[in-house]
């Protein structure tokens, strides 16, 4: 299947400083989607750094409860196409690997 790039829109473009190992960052999507293109870059990265971190999708079950639906390992400095569960109560969080101190995160989603 060939993807039509014109059906993807940029919905998230941010820069982050990691202050605590294991810290995760919310990825807010403006609409429900089933596909996303994620790119993570780190200014201090060396050539032997391959992994950026993990994108986790949760389903919300009320104010205090959520269930992990998927966990996707993201490469560093490469765009990756991922499939998402297209539900209203979905929350995305990005957790960088511990050696990344600062990073840029870009998310493009497919319009449904």
C-alpha positions as CSV (number, residue, x, y, z in Angstrom):
1,X,0.0,0.0,0.0
2,X,1.4,3.4,-1.0
3,X,0.6,6.3,1.4
4,X,-0.5,9.6,0.0
5,X,1.5,12.2,2.0
6,X,-1.1,14.8,1.3
7,X,-3.5,13.0,3.6
8,X,-1.2,13.6,6.6
9,X,-1.3,16.8,8.6
10,X,1.2,18.0,11.3
11,X,-0.5,18.2,14.7
12,X,2.4,18.1,17.1
13,X,5.8,19.8,16.9
14,X,7.7,20.4,20.2
15,X,11.1,20.7,21.9
16,X,11.7,19.1,25.3
17,X,14.4,19.0,28.0
18,X,14.5,15.8,30.0
19,X,14.9,16.6,33.7
20,X,14.3,13.2,35.2
21,X,15.1,9.7,33.8
22,X,12.0,7.8,33.0
23,X,10.1,11.1,32.4
24,X,7.3,10.8,29.7
25,X,5.8,13.5,27.6
26,X,2.1,13.8,26.4
27,X,1.4,13.8,22.7
28,X,-1.8,15.6,22.1
29,X,-3.7,14.8,18.9
30,X,-6.2,17.2,17.5
31,X,-8.4,14.4,16.1
32,X,-8.9,10.6,16.0
33,X,-6.6,8.8,13.6
34,X,-5.5,5.3,12.8
35,X,-2.0,6.2,11.4
36,X,0.7,8.6,12.5
37,X,4.2,9.5,11.3
38,X,6.5,10.1,14.2
39,X,9.9,11.7,14.1
40,X,12.3,12.2,17.0
41,X,15.6,14.0,16.8
42,X,18.1,14.9,19.5
43,X,20.7,17.6,19.0
44,X,23.3,15.9,21.1
45,X,22.9,12.5,19.4
46,X,26.0,10.6,18.1
47,X,26.1,8.3,15.1
48,X,25.8,5.2,17.3
49,X,22.5,6.3,18.9
50,X,19.7,4.4,17.2
51,X,16.7,4.5,19.6
52,X,14.8,7.6,20.6
53,X,12.4,6.0,23.0
54,X,8.9,4.5,23.2
55,X,5.5,5.8,22.2
56,X,2.8,4.4,24.4
57,X,-0.9,4.5,23.7
58,X,-3.3,4.2,26.6
59,X,-7.1,3.9,26.8
60,X,-8.6,6.0,29.5
61,X,-11.1,4.3,31.8
62,X,-12.2,7.3,33.8
63,X,-10.3,9.9,35.7
64,X,-7.8,7.7,37.5
65,X,-7.5,4.5,35.4
66,X,-5.9,3.7,32.1
67,X,-4.8,0.6,30.2
68,X,-1.7,0.3,28.1
69,X,-2.8,-0.6,24.6
70,X,0.5,-0.4,22.6
71,X,4.1,0.3,23.0
72,X,6.2,1.2,19.9
73,X,10.0,1.6,19.9
74,X,10.9,4.7,17.9
75,X,14.1,5.1,16.0
76,X,16.2,8.3,16.3
77,X,16.2,10.8,13.4
78,X,14.0,8.6,11.2
79,X,10.3,9.0,10.4
80,X,8.3,5.9,11.3
81,X,4.7,5.1,10.4
82,X,2.7,3.6,13.2
83,X,-0.8,2.2,13.5
84,X,-3.0,3.5,16.4
85,X,-6.3,2.3,17.8
86,X,-8.7,5.0,16.7
87,X,-10.7,5.7,19.8
88,X,-11.8,8.9,21.6
89,X,-10.4,8.0,25.0
90,X,-6.9,7.4,23.8
91,X,-3.8,9.1,25.3
92,X,-0.3,9.0,23.8
93,X,2.9,9.5,25.8
94,X,6.5,9.5,24.6
95,X,9.2,8.2,26.9
96,X,12.7,9.0,25.7
97,X,15.7,6.6,26.4
98,X,17.8,7.7,29.4
99,X,20.7,9.1,27.4
100,X,18.7,11.7,25.6
101,X,18.7,15.1,27.4
102,X,16.9,17.2,24.8
103,X,14.8,16.2,21.8
104,X,12.4,17.4,19.1
105,X,9.2,15.5,18.5
106,X,7.0,15.8,15.4
107,X,3.8,14.0,14.8
108,X,1.8,13.9,11.6
109,X,-1.6,12.1,11.5
110,X,-3.7,10.8,8.7
111,X,-7.0,12.5,8.3
112,X,-9.9,10.1,8.5
